[in-house]
Amino acid sequence: ADPTPGSDCFVRLERDDETPFKRVFFETDGDGAELIRLQPLNPSFAPKVVDREAVAGMYKAVYVVRALG
């Protein structure tokens, strides 16, 4: 399935050769450039905003398993 705003995804980053699991949001800057905000599920960490071109792939999670608190 294609990622939609607020989807939990594995995001393959070109430059860092990383594949973090983040909640994604699609944005544009003042010049109209496409950006992707990678929002951590843990609120202790800050979001990261990357250019669309920096993303090699985005893979939407089918389901997420969380421990009951």
C-alpha positions, 0 to 999 in steps of 0.5 A, spaced: 500 500 500 502 507 498 504 511 504 499 516 506 500 522 511 500 519 518 502 512 516 508 508 519 513 506 515 520 504 514 524 509 510 530 508 506 534 514 506 540 515 500 545 519 504 545 515 511 544 508 508 539 507 514 532 505 514 528 508 520 521 506 522 517 513 523 511 516 522 511 520 515 508 526 513 508 530 506 510 537 506 512 543 502 517 548 503 516 556 501 519 554 494 514 548 493 520 543 494 517 536 496 519 534 504 518 528 508 517 529 515 519 523 519 516 523 526 518 518 531 513 514 535 517 516 541 516 523 543 522 524 546 526 524 540 525 530 535 522 529 528 527 530 522 525 533 515 528 531 509 528 532 501 523 527 497 530 526 493 533 523 499 528 518 500 530 511 496 524 508 498 518 508 503 515 501 505 508 502 509 507 497 515 502 492 515 501 492 522 504 495 528 505 490 535 505 494 541 506 492 548 500 494 553 503 498 558 
